[in-house]
């Protein structure tokens, strides 16, 4: 292992649901910011302080604002919002804006050099950062677990990624990314509840149903009969789940009873066609990615599958994924799926914190001078 240097870097994970930032010498991110920009809906009656746009609005104020996404599918919706986000991060970390920081950004697999260059142009050339580096999220999650070999299934709010890593190096032919994740589960939950007679309308529905999903949604194992007969499975699941009703309190204090919807919503992760999506189920996505690897590597990788991302923290998800994967294999003893008992939505950040402290990482930093001399092609060379 390389010697660790003392200079703390600022590690930033720009998630579509939550942005995380903190110093690399911290155990966890100190700044957690909702990835939304809030614009006031009632300018004429709001006080001056509440009539401004807010990055990551407080939950208690959301009814006064119209929320807009800052980040969508791993990218800024508007490049100009990067400066606003950095201002919020610096404020929450109590950093003065005059300081030129070493910034390490996590990013999804297959992020383009032009996307990195856009961030660099803003932060390096405008003197918001002294140097920048970028790291692939799946690689960083594996590194956070102390591993350099394995495959990471990472599923967050809007992206699901499969990242295969050997000896710390990303194997692109064993990597896949789809624009599908926890938000689709939230939308499905909303649709199912509406079909059951629950019409819940508010200006910030996505966040409301996201919070509801985290509280009530659960993945269940299917019986052998349910696995064999898909249409019959839905009927059996309906009957079985009536025993597991749960009450959920809405922001206005009213309660609704959620029945089979809390189990049915998560089924789209394993059968997206159920809701009209053309993606493979997450287990099929993982299996097909592994089958793209060389035969000599597959046995090792099937035994070393690691879960990362908030969507994998749905209750019962690891067990259901294992069941679905076993159904695709001739010998289930060859399968090893590991769901670390940590906050898996933080693994990308934690891996970035560890990696960016290593003295051997110094070659991956990009300065304003590097950018001026080499242009955006420098980012094709310096990526973890």
C-alpha positions, 0 to 999 in steps of 0.5 A: 500500500502506498504511503498516505500524505497529510494534505486533506482533499475535498471529495465530492459525490454529485448524486442525482438525489443527494450531493455529498462532500467532505475532507478526505481525512474524515470518516464520512461526508460532512456536507449532505445536500439535496440535489435540487434547486428550490425556486419560490412559488409565491414571490409577492408574499414571501419575505426577502430572505425566502424569495431567493433560490435555494440549493438543497432546501430544508424539508420544512420549506419545500411547500413554498418552493418549486423544486428543479433537478440540479443533476440528472443521470449523473450530469448537471442539468444546467452547467451554470449551476456548478458554481452555485453548488460549489458555493453551497458545498463551501458554505456547509464545510465552512471553507472560505471561497478564496482558498484554491482547493484540491477537489476529487469528484466521483463520476459514473462509468463512461463519463465523457472527457468533455463533461470533465472538461466543463467542470474543470473550465469552471473550477480551475480556470476561475480559480475555485480549485487548485487541482482536480481529479476524477474517479469511477464510482464503482472502482471507488466503492470497491476500494472503500471495501479494501478490495481491488478485484470484483464486480460492483452493482451500484444502483442509485436514484437514476443510474444503475451501473455494473463495474468490473475491476481486476487488480484495481483496473476497470475492465470496460468490456465487463461494465454496463450503465443504464438510466434506471434506478430508485426514482423509477421505483418511486414512480411505480409506487405512486402509480400503484397507490393511485390505482388503489385509490390514493391520489396524492398530489403535491408540487414536489411529488418525487421527493415525497414518494422517494421518502415513502419508498425508503420507509415502506418498500420491501423486496420479497423472495418468490416461491418456486411456483411463483418463479415458474409461473410469472402471471400466477406469481403476481396473484400469489404475491397479492394474497401473501402481502395482504398480511403486511399492510402498513400505515404511512403518515403524509406531511399533512398528518393524514394516514394512508394504508399501504398494502401490496403496493410496497412489495409490488413497486420493487418488482420493476427492478427485476422485471422492468417490462412490467412498467413498460421499460425496455431494460433488462432486470438488474440480475440479468444486467449483472449476469450479461456483464459478467458473461462479457468477461474472459472465461478465466475471470468469471469464476472469481467475479461471480464469487465477488459481487459487491453492492453499492448505492442507496437503491440496493439498501431496499429491505430484502434487495440483496436476498432477492438479487441472490435468488434471481441470480441463482436461477440463472446459474447451473451451480448456485454455489459459484455465486457470492453476493456481498452487501456490506452492512454500512451506508452503501450510498456513501461507498463512492465517497469513502473510496474517493477519500481513501484513494485521493490520500495516497501518495501514488495518486499524485499523478492523477491530479490535473492543474490549470496549467495541464488543462491549458497545455493539453485541453480536454484530452488530459482527462482521457489519460488521468482517470481512476 
